[in-house]
């Protein structure tokens, strides 16, 4: 299943206009070498073809890098959203306890909230340093 997903992604990225156009131009230029008998001209033509194919491969890897960056960003946003939901639920608990005048429980809840927030800040900083 995972291999199928990778193949479908590669197929989608390979047939992207920024990739396939340069690959086709490079391939077409490479076939021009069959029309010549001069070795120096064949080397020059294949060099030009290599440039076009290289541009296509570079565009392909830039698309893959962009997709990985988007995946990291989605993951980071998901973690941040979960932490914010936890903080919101704890704040609701503290707000309800304010009506009961239970200061000790509020103090422990606020301490836990502070730990959760410092943990989430540390995770976000660690993810940024990995880039």
N, C-alpha and C positions, 0 to 999 in steps of 0.2 A: 504494500500500500504506500509506504513512504517513498520507495523507488519510483512508483508511478507518479507521485506528486512532484518529485524532483525532475522527472522526464517532462511532465507537462509544463513545469515552470521554465525549463531550459528551452523547450519548443516555443513557448510564448516569448521568451527573451530573444531567442535566435531570429525569429521572424519579425522582430521589432524593426521599423523602418531605418533607424539609425544603425542597425547591425547588418541586416540583410542586403541593403543597397551597397555598402562598401564590400561585403563579401562577394556579391555578384560581379561588381566592377573588377575586383581583384582577380576573380576567376576568369572573366572575359579577357582581361589583359594578359593573363597567363597563357590563354589559348593562342594569342598572337605570336607566341614563340614558335608555333608549328609552321607559321608562314614564312619564316626567315631561314636562311642558310648561314648567316654570319653569326659566329659565336659571341662576339662582343655585343651585337645588337640583342641577341637572346638574353644575355646577362643583364643588359639595361632594362629590357622589357620585364624580366622576372623580378628585378629590383623594384620597379614601379608597382608591379602586382603585389609584391610583399608589403609595400607601404599601405596599399588599400586594404589588404587583408589584416594588417596590423591595426589599422584604425578601426576596423570592424570588431576585432577581438577586444580592443581597448573599450569600445562602447559597450560590448557585452559584459565585461567585468565591471564597468561603472554602473550598469543596470543592476547587477547582482549585489554590489556594494550598497546601492540605494535601497534595495529591498531588505537587506540585512539591517540597515540603519532604521528603516521604518518598523521592522519587527522589534528591535531593541526599544524604540520609543513607545510602541504599544505596550510592551511588557512593563516598562517603567511607569507608564500612565496607569496600568492596571494595579501595580503594587501601591502606587500613591493613592488611588481611589479606595483600595481596601483599607489602608491605614486611616484615611480620612473618615471612612464609615465607622471604624472602631472608635476613633476619637469622638465622633458625633454621638455614638451610643453612650459612651462614658460621660459625656457632658450632660446628656439627658438624665442619666442616673444621678449625677451631682445636683442637677437642678431639682430633681424630685426630693433629694435628701435635704436640700435647703429648707424645704417646708417642714421637715421633721426636726430640725435643729440638731442634727447629729454631726458635729464638727470633726470627730475623729475619723469617721468613715469618709468624709469629704476629703480630708487631708491625705488619706491613703490612696483614694482614687486619683487625686491630683498628682501624687507622686508617680503612680503607674502611668498616667497620661504623659507626664514629662519623660519617663523612660521610653515609652512607645515613640514619642516624637523624636527623641534623640537617636533612637535606633533607626527610624525611617530616614532621618537626615544623614546618618552615617551610611546607610545603604545607597542612597542617591549619590552621595559623594564618591563612594567606592565604584559605582557603575560609571560615573563620569571619568574617573581616573583610569579605567580599563580601556577607554577609547584612546 
